[in-house]
Amino acid sequence: MRILITGITGFLGTHLAEDLLHTQKYDLIGTYRDPTKATYFEKKGIEMRKADLLLPDSLKDITKDVDVVVHLAGLMRFHDPYTILYTNNVTATQHIADDALRHEVQQFIYGSSTEAIGPVVSVPGDETSPYHPTYDYGKTKQTTELWLTEKRKATNLPVTILRPTGIYGPKDLYVTLSTVRAVAQKKLRFLPGNGEKFIHFTYVDDVCQGIRKTIEKPAQSIAETFILASDAYIAYKEMFTIIADLLQVPPPSRSIPMSLAKAYLSVVQWNNKRQGIDDFVMHTSLIDTMRTNRAYSNAKAKRILGFSPRFDYREGMKKTIDWYREKKLL
């Protein structure tokens, strides 16, 4: 079986390639934009195809001679302009899906996100929870999901939609690194509010397992949507406490009003913007997020795919922090 992984050079794509290579069952193909990143994968016997999400002509025939597409490529930024996010996440997916139809791909697996759902009123949310994305990133995921669903109904595109929660692990240089650094550098000495709302993260190896299970069970997964999530969601206070404990630094010592925390972060955010820094945690959107619950059920993926996550948050975070230290990122 020949599997195309778009975005193979990214955080999740790199881990997925290693996971699938380990099975010795598949011939892998990946896409790249930066030639310097392609060499690593070519040395592992992976065919690499040049593609740029912003250049539709480069996506033509990208799925030729492919059985399964795992579409992970996109722009995973939470504070970029909507128009840029839309072009990368919606328009590019439409081009790739159309190409997959032309080449009669057997399965098109779309890497969405629970950010398409956004915060939930009833904990935990599941695949039937209504769309309520709050970040523009999540809104582009929602738009793409709806487009793919209509495309499947109109053309029988063999699509499966996967919604991982926030993904963390070694090589994550965005959300998790920003969070760990904030704790390590004692930027979060005070906890905004009481920190009792829930957040949900899943270790990268478990997400890869969920994607692999989807590939292995096309009859059960095509035309379905699955949340890929760890078994347990945690409160923000617990999350910051675990990270602090692993770093051997004091956790946030006391709570401060949300309004005061937001005022402080607005100053930090303004200063970061002047310097061209996109620090995920040190942003006013963190306060809005901490007012809501992002907690989800993995019951459907367990029941239908046989999904079985192995890592709890502390165990996965220890592996992640160890990698950051090894790479001298902390």
N, C-alpha and C positions, 0 to 999 in steps of 0.2 A: 504493500500500500504506500502510495506517495502522498505525503502530507506537506502542505505549504503553511508555514507560520509567518504571517506578516508581522513586522515588528519584532523579529527574532533577536535583534541586537539590544532590545530594551530589557528592563528588569525582569518582568514575567517571562518574556520570550526566551531569554537566555536560560532561565531555570527549566522551562518547558522542554527546550531542545535537549538539555542534559537528561531530563527524565525520560523522554521518548527514545533517545539514543541508548539508554541503559537497557531498554526492553529488547533491543536488537530485532525489532519486528518491522520497522518502518524506514523508508527512504525519505529523508527530510530535505525540504527546500525552504530557503528563507529569503526575506527581502532586506535590502539595505539601502541607505542613502549615502552614508559616509563609507567610502572604499576602505579606509583604514580599519573599520570594524568588521569587514567581511572576511579578512584573512583568518581570524581566529576560528570561524565556523567552517571555512573551506578546509582547514587542516583537519577537521573532524569528519570530513567526508560529506559535508552538507553543500548542496548546490545553492549558490547565492544569485539572486536576481535583483538588479538595481530597480528601485521604485521610489518615487517621491509623491507623497499624498497630495501635494499641491500642484502636481503636473499630471493631468489626466492621461496624456499620451504615454507616460511612463508606466501606466497601469494596464495598458492594453496587452492582452495575452499573458498577463501575470499568472493566471491560473491554468495555463495550457499544460496538458499532460499531468494533471493533479487529480487525486481522488477526493481528498478532504482539505478544506481550507479552515485554518484556525486564525481568525482575523483579530489580532491583538494590536495592530498598529493604530496609533492615534495620538492626540495631544492630551496628556493627563496633567493638566494644570488647572488650579481652582480659581485663579485670579486673572487669567488672560482675557482679552476682549472676546465677546461672544462670536463676532464674525470670524475670527481666526479659529476658534474652537469648532465652529460649524463647518468650516471648509475642511478641516482635518478629520473631524469625527463623523460628520454626516455625509457631505458630498463625496469624499473619498470612498467611504463604505458603499455608497450607491454604485460608484464606478466598478469597484471590485466585485460586488454581488452580481452586477450585470455581466461582467466578464465570466464569472463562475457559471452563470446560466448558459452562456454561449458555449462554454467548454464542457457542459454537462457534468459538473462536479457532483459527486455523490452526497456530500454533506458540507454545509457552510456553517461553521460554528462562530458565532459572534461574541466577542468578549465585551460584554456590557459591564454594568456595575450596579450595586445596590443604591448608588447615588441617583440612578434613574427613578427609584422609589423615593429616596430622600428620607426625612424623619417620619416616624410612624406614630400614630395615636395609640394603637393597641400593640403591646409588646408581647411576643415578638411579631414583627411583620412577616409576611410570606409572599408567594408569587401572586396572590390575589389582592395584595394591598394596593390601594390607588396610587397613581403617580402624584408625587408632591416634591419634585426636586427643588432645592433651594440654591444650589450653585449652578452657574451656566454650564459647567462641565456635565452635570447630571441632566440638565435640560437637553443637551445634544445627544446624550445616551437615550433619553426617552424618545426623542424625535426619530432617532435611528431605529430603535426597537419597533415603533409604530410603522415606519416605512417598510422594514423587513417583513413584518407580519402581513401587511397588505400585499407586498410582493409575493409572499408565499401563497396567499390565497389566489392571486391573479395568475401566477406562472408555475406554481408547484416548486418554487425554490426550496430545496431541502435544508431549511435553516433551523438551527438550535440556538437559543439565546441563553448565555450564561451570565449570571450576575454575581461575581465575587463581592464580598464586603471589602473594606480596606485591606490591602495586602501588605504584609511586612516580611522582612527577612534580609539576609545578606544581599548586597548590591542595590538595595533601595536607598536612593540618594535624595528623595524628596520628602514625603510626609514623615516617615519614621525617623530619618536622620535629623530633620528639623526638630521633632519632638524630643528626641534623646539629647540633642545638643542644648536645647532650652533647659532641660532638667540638669544636665551636667554643668552648664555655665551659670546655674542658679538664676536664670531669668524668670523662672516660675516659683519664686519663693512663697507667693501667696496664691491660693486657689480661688479662681473666679466663682463666686457663689458657693454652694455646698458640694458640688461635684458629684451629685447623686444620679444624674441622668446617665443613660447607657450609651456606650460606643461599642462597635464590633469590628474586630480585626481577625484576619485569618492568615496563618503562616503560609508562605509561598509554596512550600512543598505540598501542602494539602490542596491548594488551588490547582497545582499541576496534576495531582491525582484525580481531581474532579474533571479536568479537561480530558485526561486519558480515559477515564470511565465513559465519558461522552463519546469519544471516538470508538471505543470498544462496543458500544451499544446503540448503533444508529437507529435500529428499529424502534427502540424505546424512547430515544431522545429527539428525533426529528419532529419538528412542529411543536416542541415543548420549550418552556422557560424554566430554568433552575437557578436557585440561589446556592452559591457555594460559600459556606460559612463554617467557622469553627463551632464546636459544641456549646461554647459559653461566651456570652457578651459580658462586659464588665463596666462598672461605673468609672467615670473619669477620675475620681479620687483614687480608686484602686489602681488604675492604669499608671498614674503619675507616681504612686507609692511603689509599685513594682519596679518601675524604671529607676527610681532613686535608689532603691535597695540594691539593685544589680550594679549600679554605678558607685555604690557606697558613698552617697551624698544625702543630706537631709531632704526628706520629701517636703512639699509645700506645707508650711507650718500652721497657717490659719487661713480662714476664708476672708475675702473682701467682697463688697457689693459688686455685682455685675457691671453697674454703670461706671464705677470707678475703674474697674479693670479695662473696660472698653475705652475710656478716656486715655488711660495710660498706653494701651496698644495703638490707639490712633496716632499718637506721637511717634511711637516706634515705627509704625507702618509708613508714616510720612517720611521719616528719615531713611528708611530702607529703600523707598521708591526713588528718592533723590540719588541713591547710590546704585540703583539698578539691581537691588536684591529682592528676590521673591522668597521670603521666609514664611513657610506655610503656617507655623504655629503663631508667630508674633504678628498677628493680623486680627483686625476687629471681627472678621467673620468667625473666628474661634469662639467668641462670646455668644454669638447668635446660635452657633452649632451646639454649644454646651447647655443651651436652654431646652434642647429637644432630645428625643431618643432615637438612636440609630441601632436597632437590635433586630435580628432576623432569624428565621427558622431555617434549618437545613433538612427538615423532615422529608421533603419531596425528593431531593437529591439522594438521600439515604435509601428511600423506599424504591425508587425506580432505577437509579444508577448504581446502587451499592456503594455510594460515597461514604467514606469512613475517615474523618479527620483524626490525626494522631497527636497534634501538638496543642498544648494549652498555652496561654499567653506568656506566662513566666518562662517556660521552656523555650519557646520560639524567640522571645526577646533576648534571652541569654545568648543564644546562637547569633543573633543579629548584633548585639553589642560586642561580642567577642570578635566578630568580623570587622566592625568599625574600628576597634582597637588595633587589630592586626594591620589594617590599612592606614592607620594613623589619622583617622577622620575625627577622633575625639581628643 
